[in-house]
Amino acid sequence: MVKKKNITIEDLARMVQKGFLETAKRDEVNKRFDKVEARLERIEKLILADHRRRIERLEVEVKELKELLAVK
């Protein structure tokens, strides 16, 4: 048979407080994760923009080389 344990108001208050603290920690972690995610998105956009510029420049150079060599 399972022995019943009497829980006092103070015990309940401690349990509730612990739950609030854990929720606050989780919220803080989520906020920090959101900030990291936003930074990574900005970095990704910068890298993609740079690659796009480089590809466009290479396409122009290839076109110019083809024209110089009269390749169609």
PDB file of N, CA, C and O in Angstrom:
ATOM      1  N   MET A   1       0.844  -1.178   0.000  1.00  0.00           N
ATOM      2  CA  MET A   1       0.000   0.000   0.000  1.00  0.00           C
ATOM      3  C   MET A   1       0.893   1.246   0.000  1.00  0.00           C
ATOM      4  O   MET A   1       1.918   1.292   0.680  1.00  0.00           O
ATOM      5  N   VAL A   2       0.486   2.241  -0.767  1.00  0.00           N
ATOM      6  CA  VAL A   2       1.249   3.480  -0.873  1.00  0.00           C
ATOM      7  C   VAL A   2       0.905   4.367   0.308  1.00  0.00           C
ATOM      8  O   VAL A   2      -0.260   4.566   0.652  1.00  0.00           O
ATOM      9  N   LYS A   3       1.950   4.887   0.910  1.00  0.00           N
ATOM     10  CA  LYS A   3       1.770   5.765   2.059  1.00  0.00           C
ATOM     11  C   LYS A   3       1.446   7.173   1.567  1.00  0.00           C
ATOM     12  O   LYS A   3       2.155   7.702   0.711  1.00  0.00           O
ATOM     13  N   LYS A   4       0.399   7.781   2.088  1.00  0.00           N
ATOM     14  CA  LYS A   4       0.027   9.144   1.694  1.00  0.00           C
ATOM     15  C   LYS A   4       0.918  10.134   2.413  1.00  0.00           C
ATOM     16  O   LYS A   4       1.229   9.975   3.593  1.00  0.00           O
ATOM     17  N   LYS A   5       1.328  11.170   1.673  1.00  0.00           N
ATOM     18  CA  LYS A   5       2.161  12.220   2.257  1.00  0.00           C
ATOM     19  C   LYS A   5       1.327  13.486   2.329  1.00  0.00           C
ATOM     20  O   LYS A   5       0.702  13.892   1.349  1.00  0.00           O
ATOM     21  N   ASN A   6       1.327  14.087   3.474  1.00  0.00           N
ATOM     22  CA  ASN A   6       0.605  15.350   3.631  1.00  0.00           C
ATOM     23  C   ASN A   6       1.434  16.474   3.034  1.00  0.00           C
ATOM     24  O   ASN A   6       2.614  16.628   3.346  1.00  0.00           O
ATOM     25  N   ILE A   7       0.806  17.249   2.181  1.00  0.00           N
ATOM     26  CA  ILE A   7       1.482  18.383   1.549  1.00  0.00           C
ATOM     27  C   ILE A   7       0.921  19.653   2.166  1.00  0.00           C
ATOM     28  O   ILE A   7      -0.291  19.858   2.230  1.00  0.00           O
ATOM     29  N   THR A   8       1.838  20.497   2.618  1.00  0.00           N
ATOM     30  CA  THR A   8       1.416  21.748   3.245  1.00  0.00           C
ATOM     31  C   THR A   8       1.283  22.833   2.186  1.00  0.00           C
ATOM     32  O   THR A   8       1.712  22.669   1.044  1.00  0.00           O
ATOM     33  N   ILE A   9       0.685  23.931   2.588  1.00  0.00           N
ATOM     34  CA  ILE A   9       0.571  25.103   1.709  1.00  0.00           C
ATOM     35  C   ILE A   9       1.965  25.575   1.306  1.00  0.00           C
ATOM     36  O   ILE A   9       2.177  25.978   0.162  1.00  0.00           O
ATOM     37  N   GLU A  10       2.909  25.528   2.231  1.00  0.00           N
ATOM     38  CA  GLU A  10       4.282  25.951   1.936  1.00  0.00           C
ATOM     39  C   GLU A  10       4.910  25.044   0.875  1.00  0.00           C
ATOM     40  O   GLU A  10       5.607  25.514  -0.024  1.00  0.00           O
ATOM     41  N   ASP A  11       4.651  23.729   0.991  1.00  0.00           N
ATOM     42  CA  ASP A  11       5.160  22.796  -0.018  1.00  0.00           C
ATOM     43  C   ASP A  11       4.588  23.134  -1.397  1.00  0.00           C
ATOM     44  O   ASP A  11       5.311  23.163  -2.393  1.00  0.00           O
ATOM     45  N   LEU A  12       3.293  23.386  -1.434  1.00  0.00           N
ATOM     46  CA  LEU A  12       2.653  23.756  -2.700  1.00  0.00           C
ATOM     47  C   LEU A  12       3.232  25.053  -3.253  1.00  0.00           C
ATOM     48  O   LEU A  12       3.468  25.177  -4.455  1.00  0.00           O
ATOM     49  N   ALA A  13       3.458  26.014  -2.364  1.00  0.00           N
ATOM     50  CA  ALA A  13       4.022  27.301  -2.788  1.00  0.00           C
ATOM     51  C   ALA A  13       5.411  27.095  -3.389  1.00  0.00           C
ATOM     52  O   ALA A  13       5.740  27.692  -4.414  1.00  0.00           O
ATOM     53  N   ARG A  14       6.231  26.245  -2.748  1.00  0.00           N
ATOM     54  CA  ARG A  14       7.569  25.961  -3.274  1.00  0.00           C
ATOM     55  C   ARG A  14       7.482  25.291  -4.656  1.00  0.00           C
ATOM     56  O   ARG A  14       8.242  25.628  -5.564  1.00  0.00           O
ATOM     57  N   MET A  15       6.563  24.355  -4.800  1.00  0.00           N
ATOM     58  CA  MET A  15       6.401  23.666  -6.083  1.00  0.00           C
ATOM     59  C   MET A  15       5.991  24.639  -7.186  1.00  0.00           C
ATOM     60  O   MET A  15       6.514  24.590  -8.299  1.00  0.00           O
ATOM     61  N   VAL A  16       5.059  25.512  -6.865  1.00  0.00           N
ATOM     62  CA  VAL A  16       4.596  26.501  -7.846  1.00  0.00           C
ATOM     63  C   VAL A  16       5.731  27.453  -8.201  1.00  0.00           C
ATOM     64  O   VAL A  16       5.935  27.772  -9.372  1.00  0.00           O
ATOM     65  N   GLN A  17       6.473  27.908  -7.188  1.00  0.00           N
ATOM     66  CA  GLN A  17       7.596  28.816  -7.428  1.00  0.00           C
ATOM     67  C   GLN A  17       8.640  28.147  -8.319  1.00  0.00           C
ATOM     68  O   GLN A  17       9.165  28.773  -9.240  1.00  0.00           O
ATOM     69  N   LYS A  18       8.938  26.884  -8.047  1.00  0.00           N
ATOM     70  CA  LYS A  18       9.907  26.149  -8.862  1.00  0.00           C
ATOM     71  C   LYS A  18       9.427  26.073 -10.314  1.00  0.00           C
ATOM     72  O   LYS A  18      10.218  26.231 -11.244  1.00  0.00           O
ATOM     73  N   GLY A  19       8.145  25.833 -10.497  1.00  0.00           N
ATOM     74  CA  GLY A  19       7.586  25.790 -11.850  1.00  0.00           C
ATOM     75  C   GLY A  19       7.728  27.117 -12.573  1.00  0.00           C
ATOM     76  O   GLY A  19       8.060  27.151 -13.758  1.00  0.00           O
ATOM     77  N   PHE A  20       7.476  28.219 -11.857  1.00  0.00           N
ATOM     78  CA  PHE A  20       7.624  29.545 -12.465  1.00  0.00           C
ATOM     79  C   PHE A  20       9.076  29.813 -12.833  1.00  0.00           C
ATOM     80  O   PHE A  20       9.351  30.370 -13.896  1.00  0.00           O
ATOM     81  N   LEU A  21      10.004  29.424 -11.972  1.00  0.00           N
ATOM     82  CA  LEU A  21      11.423  29.649 -12.254  1.00  0.00           C
ATOM     83  C   LEU A  21      11.865  28.851 -13.481  1.00  0.00           C
ATOM     84  O   LEU A  21      12.610  29.357 -14.320  1.00  0.00           O
ATOM     85  N   GLU A  22      11.409  27.615 -13.582  1.00  0.00           N
ATOM     86  CA  GLU A  22      11.768  26.800 -14.741  1.00  0.00           C
ATOM     87  C   GLU A  22      11.169  27.374 -16.020  1.00  0.00           C
ATOM     88  O   GLU A  22      11.805  27.348 -17.073  1.00  0.00           O
ATOM     89  N   THR A  23       9.953  27.888 -15.929  1.00  0.00           N
ATOM     90  CA  THR A  23       9.315  28.504 -17.093  1.00  0.00           C
ATOM     91  C   THR A  23      10.077  29.759 -17.504  1.00  0.00           C
ATOM     92  O   THR A  23      10.268  30.009 -18.694  1.00  0.00           O
ATOM     93  N   ALA A  24      10.513  30.552 -16.520  1.00  0.00           N
ATOM     94  CA  ALA A  24      11.274  31.767 -16.814  1.00  0.00           C
ATOM     95  C   ALA A  24      12.590  31.405 -17.498  1.00  0.00           C
ATOM     96  O   ALA A  24      13.001  32.069 -18.449  1.00  0.00           O
ATOM     97  N   LYS A  25      13.250  30.352 -17.015  1.00  0.00           N
ATOM     98  CA  LYS A  25      14.504  29.921 -17.637  1.00  0.00           C
ATOM     99  C   LYS A  25      14.257  29.486 -19.079  1.00  0.00           C
ATOM    100  O   LYS A  25      15.026  29.832 -19.976  1.00  0.00           O
ATOM    101  N   ARG A  26      13.205  28.745 -19.295  1.00  0.00           N
ATOM    102  CA  ARG A  26      12.872  28.261 -20.635  1.00  0.00           C
ATOM    103  C   ARG A  26      12.586  29.439 -21.562  1.00  0.00           C
ATOM    104  O   ARG A  26      13.019  29.446 -22.715  1.00  0.00           O
ATOM    105  N   ASP A  27      11.858  30.432 -21.060  1.00  0.00           N
ATOM    106  CA  ASP A  27      11.558  31.614 -21.874  1.00  0.00           C
ATOM    107  C   ASP A  27      12.836  32.362 -22.239  1.00  0.00           C
ATOM    108  O   ASP A  27      12.984  32.835 -23.366  1.00  0.00           O
ATOM    109  N   GLU A  28      13.761  32.469 -21.280  1.00  0.00           N
ATOM    110  CA  GLU A  28      15.024  33.158 -21.537  1.00  0.00           C
ATOM    111  C   GLU A  28      15.835  32.409 -22.595  1.00  0.00           C
ATOM    112  O   GLU A  28      16.423  33.026 -23.483  1.00  0.00           O
ATOM    113  N   VAL A  29      15.863  31.098 -22.501  1.00  0.00           N
ATOM    114  CA  VAL A  29      16.575  30.288 -23.496  1.00  0.00           C
ATOM    115  C   VAL A  29      15.938  30.482 -24.871  1.00  0.00           C
ATOM    116  O   VAL A  29      16.647  30.622 -25.868  1.00  0.00           O
ATOM    117  N   ASN A  30      14.625  30.491 -24.930  1.00  0.00           N
ATOM    118  CA  ASN A  30      13.932  30.692 -26.209  1.00  0.00           C
ATOM    119  C   ASN A  30      14.256  32.056 -26.806  1.00  0.00           C
ATOM    120  O   ASN A  30      14.464  32.170 -28.014  1.00  0.00           O
ATOM    121  N   LYS A  31      14.301  33.092 -25.968  1.00  0.00           N
ATOM    122  CA  LYS A  31      14.630  34.436 -26.461  1.00  0.00           C
ATOM    123  C   LYS A  31      16.049  34.473 -27.013  1.00  0.00           C
ATOM    124  O   LYS A  31      16.292  35.045 -28.076  1.00  0.00           O
ATOM    125  N   ARG A  32      16.984  33.863 -26.290  1.00  0.00           N
ATOM    126  CA  ARG A  32      18.371  33.851 -26.749  1.00  0.00           C
ATOM    127  C   ARG A  32      18.497  33.059 -28.048  1.00  0.00           C
ATOM    128  O   ARG A  32      19.233  33.455 -28.952  1.00  0.00           O
ATOM    129  N   PHE A  33      17.786  31.952 -28.138  1.00  0.00           N
ATOM    130  CA  PHE A  33      17.811  31.145 -29.356  1.00  0.00           C
ATOM    131  C   PHE A  33      17.263  31.940 -30.533  1.00  0.00           C
ATOM    132  O   PHE A  33      17.797  31.866 -31.640  1.00  0.00           O
ATOM    133  N   ASP A  34      16.199  32.698 -30.298  1.00  0.00           N
ATOM    134  CA  ASP A  34      15.627  33.534 -31.360  1.00  0.00           C
ATOM    135  C   ASP A  34      16.642  34.560 -31.848  1.00  0.00           C
ATOM    136  O   ASP A  34      16.731  34.823 -33.047  1.00  0.00           O
ATOM    137  N   LYS A  35      17.413  35.144 -30.921  1.00  0.00           N
ATOM    138  CA  LYS A  35      18.434  36.121 -31.308  1.00  0.00           C
ATOM    139  C   LYS A  35      19.524  35.466 -32.146  1.00  0.00           C
ATOM    140  O   LYS A  35      19.960  36.028 -33.151  1.00  0.00           O
ATOM    141  N   VAL A  36      19.960  34.288 -31.738  1.00  0.00           N
ATOM    142  CA  VAL A  36      20.990  33.569 -32.495  1.00  0.00           C
ATOM    143  C   VAL A  36      20.472  33.226 -33.887  1.00  0.00           C
ATOM    144  O   VAL A  36      21.187  33.370 -34.878  1.00  0.00           O
ATOM    145  N   GLU A  37      19.241  32.777 -33.950  1.00  0.00           N
ATOM    146  CA  GLU A  37      18.631  32.425 -35.232  1.00  0.00           C
ATOM    147  C   GLU A  37      18.566  33.646 -36.158  1.00  0.00           C
ATOM    148  O   GLU A  37      18.840  33.534 -37.353  1.00  0.00           O
ATOM    149  N   ALA A  38      18.208  34.799 -35.611  1.00  0.00           N
ATOM    150  CA  ALA A  38      18.135  36.023 -36.413  1.00  0.00           C
ATOM    151  C   ALA A  38      19.519  36.408 -36.938  1.00  0.00           C
ATOM    152  O   ALA A  38      19.662  36.826 -38.087  1.00  0.00           O
ATOM    153  N   ARG A  39      20.534  36.264 -36.088  1.00  0.00           N
ATOM    154  CA  ARG A  39      21.896  36.585 -36.524  1.00  0.00           C
ATOM    155  C   ARG A  39      22.343  35.657 -37.645  1.00  0.00           C
ATOM    156  O   ARG A  39      22.953  36.101 -38.618  1.00  0.00           O
ATOM    157  N   LEU A  40      22.043  34.382 -37.514  1.00  0.00           N
ATOM    158  CA  LEU A  40      22.417  33.430 -38.559  1.00  0.00           C
ATOM    159  C   LEU A  40      21.709  33.746 -39.872  1.00  0.00           C
ATOM    160  O   LEU A  40      22.304  33.612 -40.941  1.00  0.00           O
ATOM    161  N   GLU A  41      20.466  34.158 -39.803  1.00  0.00           N
ATOM    162  CA  GLU A  41      19.730  34.529 -41.016  1.00  0.00           C
ATOM    163  C   GLU A  41      20.379  35.728 -41.696  1.00  0.00           C
ATOM    164  O   GLU A  41      20.500  35.757 -42.921  1.00  0.00           O
ATOM    165  N   ARG A  42      20.804  36.731 -40.897  1.00  0.00           N
ATOM    166  CA  ARG A  42      21.479  37.904 -41.482  1.00  0.00           C
ATOM    167  C   ARG A  42      22.793  37.500 -42.148  1.00  0.00           C
ATOM    168  O   ARG A  42      23.111  37.965 -43.242  1.00  0.00           O
ATOM    169  N   ILE A  43      23.548  36.634 -41.482  1.00  0.00           N
ATOM    170  CA  ILE A  43      24.819  36.171 -42.049  1.00  0.00           C
ATOM    171  C   ILE A  43      24.569  35.418 -43.351  1.00  0.00           C
ATOM    172  O   ILE A  43      25.281  35.613 -44.336  1.00  0.00           O
ATOM    173  N   GLU A  44      23.568  34.570 -43.350  1.00  0.00           N
ATOM    174  CA  GLU A  44      23.232  33.800 -44.551  1.00  0.00           C
ATOM    175  C   GLU A  44      22.870  34.729 -45.708  1.00  0.00           C
ATOM    176  O   GLU A  44      23.294  34.500 -46.841  1.00  0.00           O
ATOM    177  N   LYS A  45      22.090  35.773 -45.431  1.00  0.00           N
ATOM    178  CA  LYS A  45      21.711  36.724 -46.480  1.00  0.00           C
ATOM    179  C   LYS A  45      22.931  37.447 -47.036  1.00  0.00           C
ATOM    180  O   LYS A  45      23.024  37.670 -48.243  1.00  0.00           O
ATOM    181  N   LEU A  46      23.870  37.817 -46.162  1.00  0.00           N
ATOM    182  CA  LEU A  46      25.086  38.486 -46.622  1.00  0.00           C
ATOM    183  C   LEU A  46      25.906  37.571 -47.525  1.00  0.00           C
ATOM    184  O   LEU A  46      26.399  37.994 -48.571  1.00  0.00           O
ATOM    185  N   ILE A  47      26.044  36.333 -47.117  1.00  0.00           N
ATOM    186  CA  ILE A  47      26.811  35.373 -47.920  1.00  0.00           C
ATOM    187  C   ILE A  47      26.144  35.147 -49.270  1.00  0.00           C
ATOM    188  O   ILE A  47      26.818  35.131 -50.300  1.00  0.00           O
ATOM    189  N   LEU A  48      24.832  34.972 -49.274  1.00  0.00           N
ATOM    190  CA  LEU A  48      24.112  34.746 -50.530  1.00  0.00           C
ATOM    191  C   LEU A  48      24.218  35.957 -51.455  1.00  0.00           C
ATOM    192  O   LEU A  48      24.384  35.803 -52.665  1.00  0.00           O
ATOM    193  N   ALA A  49      24.122  37.154 -50.890  1.00  0.00           N
ATOM    194  CA  ALA A  49      24.233  38.367 -51.708  1.00  0.00           C
ATOM    195  C   ALA A  49      25.623  38.457 -52.331  1.00  0.00           C
ATOM    196  O   ALA A  49      25.762  38.825 -53.497  1.00  0.00           O
ATOM    197  N   ASP A  50      26.651  38.121 -51.554  1.00  0.00           N
ATOM    198  CA  ASP A  50      28.014  38.150 -52.077  1.00  0.00           C
ATOM    199  C   ASP A  50      28.184  37.124 -53.194  1.00  0.00           C
ATOM    200  O   ASP A  50      28.774  37.424 -54.232  1.00  0.00           O
ATOM    201  N   HIS A  51      27.673  35.928 -52.982  1.00  0.00           N
ATOM    202  CA  HIS A  51      27.768  34.903 -54.028  1.00  0.00           C
ATOM    203  C   HIS A  51      27.028  35.331 -55.294  1.00  0.00           C
ATOM    204  O   HIS A  51      27.508  35.109 -56.406  1.00  0.00           O
ATOM    205  N   ARG A  52      25.877  35.938 -55.123  1.00  0.00           N
ATOM    206  CA  ARG A  52      25.102  36.395 -56.281  1.00  0.00           C
ATOM    207  C   ARG A  52      25.911  37.415 -57.086  1.00  0.00           C
ATOM    208  O   ARG A  52      25.972  37.332 -58.313  1.00  0.00           O
ATOM    209  N   ARG A  53      26.534  38.378 -56.393  1.00  0.00           N
ATOM    210  CA  ARG A  53      27.347  39.392 -57.084  1.00  0.00           C
ATOM    211  C   ARG A  53      28.513  38.740 -57.829  1.00  0.00           C
ATOM    212  O   ARG A  53      28.806  39.091 -58.971  1.00  0.00           O
ATOM    213  N   ARG A  54      29.165  37.796 -57.174  1.00  0.00           N
ATOM    214  CA  ARG A  54      30.313  37.126 -57.797  1.00  0.00           C
ATOM    215  C   ARG A  54      29.885  36.331 -59.029  1.00  0.00           C
ATOM    216  O   ARG A  54      30.574  36.352 -60.049  1.00  0.00           O
ATOM    217  N   ILE A  55      28.776  35.645 -58.942  1.00  0.00           N
ATOM    218  CA  ILE A  55      28.280  34.862 -60.088  1.00  0.00           C
ATOM    219  C   ILE A  55      27.928  35.788 -61.245  1.00  0.00           C
ATOM    220  O   ILE A  55      28.263  35.503 -62.395  1.00  0.00           O
ATOM    221  N   GLU A  56      27.257  36.891 -60.945  1.00  0.00           N
ATOM    222  CA  GLU A  56      26.891  37.843 -62.002  1.00  0.00           C
ATOM    223  C   GLU A  56      28.138  38.410 -62.669  1.00  0.00           C
ATOM    224  O   GLU A  56      28.182  38.558 -63.890  1.00  0.00           O
ATOM    225  N   ARG A  57      29.146  38.724 -61.869  1.00  0.00           N
ATOM    226  CA  ARG A  57      30.392  39.259 -62.421  1.00  0.00           C
ATOM    227  C   ARG A  57      31.076  38.205 -63.307  1.00  0.00           C
ATOM    228  O   ARG A  57      31.591  38.534 -64.375  1.00  0.00           O
ATOM    229  N   LEU A  58      31.080  36.961 -62.870  1.00  0.00           N
ATOM    230  CA  LEU A  58      31.666  35.884 -63.677  1.00  0.00           C
ATOM    231  C   LEU A  58      30.899  35.680 -64.979  1.00  0.00           C
ATOM    232  O   LEU A  58      31.503  35.422 -66.020  1.00  0.00           O
ATOM    233  N   GLU A  59      29.587  35.791 -64.929  1.00  0.00           N
ATOM    234  CA  GLU A  59      28.789  35.649 -66.151  1.00  0.00           C
ATOM    235  C   GLU A  59      29.139  36.737 -67.155  1.00  0.00           C
ATOM    236  O   GLU A  59      29.241  36.470 -68.353  1.00  0.00           O
ATOM    237  N   VAL A  60      29.323  37.956 -66.675  1.00  0.00           N
ATOM    238  CA  VAL A  60      29.702  39.064 -67.559  1.00  0.00           C
ATOM    239  C   VAL A  60      31.077  38.787 -68.165  1.00  0.00           C
ATOM    240  O   VAL A  60      31.282  38.988 -69.362  1.00  0.00           O
ATOM    241  N   GLU A  61      32.007  38.331 -67.349  1.00  0.00           N
ATOM    242  CA  GLU A  61      33.354  38.054 -67.850  1.00  0.00           C
ATOM    243  C   GLU A  61      33.350  36.922 -68.879  1.00  0.00           C
ATOM    244  O   GLU A  61      34.065  36.998 -69.878  1.00  0.00           O
ATOM    245  N   VAL A  62      32.564  35.887 -68.653  1.00  0.00           N
ATOM    246  CA  VAL A  62      32.467  34.783 -69.614  1.00  0.00           C
ATOM    247  C   VAL A  62      31.879  35.292 -70.926  1.00  0.00           C
ATOM    248  O   VAL A  62      32.339  34.924 -72.006  1.00  0.00           O
ATOM    249  N   LYS A  63      30.866  36.134 -70.823  1.00  0.00           N
ATOM    250  CA  LYS A  63      30.249  36.703 -72.035  1.00  0.00           C
ATOM    251  C   LYS A  63      31.280  37.515 -72.819  1.00  0.00           C
ATOM    252  O   LYS A  63      31.365  37.407 -74.043  1.00  0.00           O
ATOM    253  N   GLU A  64      32.065  38.331 -72.101  1.00  0.00           N
ATOM    254  CA  GLU A  64      33.092  39.140 -72.762  1.00  0.00           C
ATOM    255  C   GLU A  64      34.146  38.256 -73.417  1.00  0.00           C
ATOM    256  O   GLU A  64      34.592  38.543 -74.528  1.00  0.00           O
ATOM    257  N   LEU A  65      34.545  37.189 -72.742  1.00  0.00           N
ATOM    258  CA  LEU A  65      35.527  36.270 -73.322  1.00  0.00           C
ATOM    259  C   LEU A  65      34.980  35.595 -74.574  1.00  0.00           C
ATOM    260  O   LEU A  65      35.695  35.438 -75.564  1.00  0.00           O
ATOM    261  N   LYS A  66      33.721  35.201 -74.528  1.00  0.00           N
ATOM    262  CA  LYS A  66      33.096  34.584 -75.705  1.00  0.00           C
ATOM    263  C   LYS A  66      33.088  35.559 -76.872  1.00  0.00           C
ATOM    264  O   LYS A  66      33.357  35.177 -78.011  1.00  0.00           O
ATOM    265  N   GLU A  67      32.779  36.818 -76.586  1.00  0.00           N
ATOM    266  CA  GLU A  67      32.751  37.829 -77.647  1.00  0.00           C
ATOM    267  C   GLU A  67      34.147  38.047 -78.214  1.00  0.00           C
ATOM    268  O   GLU A  67      34.312  38.204 -79.424  1.00  0.00           O
ATOM    269  N   LEU A  68      35.155  38.058 -77.336  1.00  0.00           N
ATOM    270  CA  LEU A  68      36.530  38.230 -77.805  1.00  0.00           C
ATOM    271  C   LEU A  68      36.976  37.062 -78.680  1.00  0.00           C
ATOM    272  O   LEU A  68      37.708  37.247 -79.652  1.00  0.00           O
ATOM    273  N   LEU A  69      36.535  35.881 -78.331  1.00  0.00           N
ATOM    274  CA  LEU A  69      36.926  34.690 -79.089  1.00  0.00           C
ATOM    275  C   LEU A  69      35.951  34.385 -80.219  1.00  0.00           C
ATOM    276  O   LEU A  69      36.129  33.415 -80.956  1.00  0.00           O
ATOM    277  N   ALA A  70      34.932  35.205 -80.352  1.00  0.00           N
ATOM    278  CA  ALA A  70      33.898  35.043 -81.383  1.00  0.00           C
ATOM    279  C   ALA A  70      33.228  33.682 -81.271  1.00  0.00           C
ATOM    280  O   ALA A  70      32.958  33.024 -82.276  1.00  0.00           O
ATOM    281  N   VAL A  71      32.970  33.279 -80.066  1.00  0.00           N
ATOM    282  CA  VAL A  71      32.277  32.014 -79.821  1.00  0.00           C
ATOM    283  C   VAL A  71      30.816  32.331 -79.589  1.00  0.00           C
ATOM    284  O   VAL A  71      30.468  33.218 -78.810  1.00  0.00           O
ATOM    285  N   LYS A  72      29.971  31.588 -80.280  1.00  0.00           N
ATOM    286  CA  LYS A  72      28.542  31.858 -80.122  1.00  0.00           C
ATOM    287  C   LYS A  72      27.857  30.682 -79.533  1.00  0.00           C
ATOM    288  O   LYS A  72      26.644  30.716 -79.323  1.00  0.00           O
TER     289      LYS A  72
END
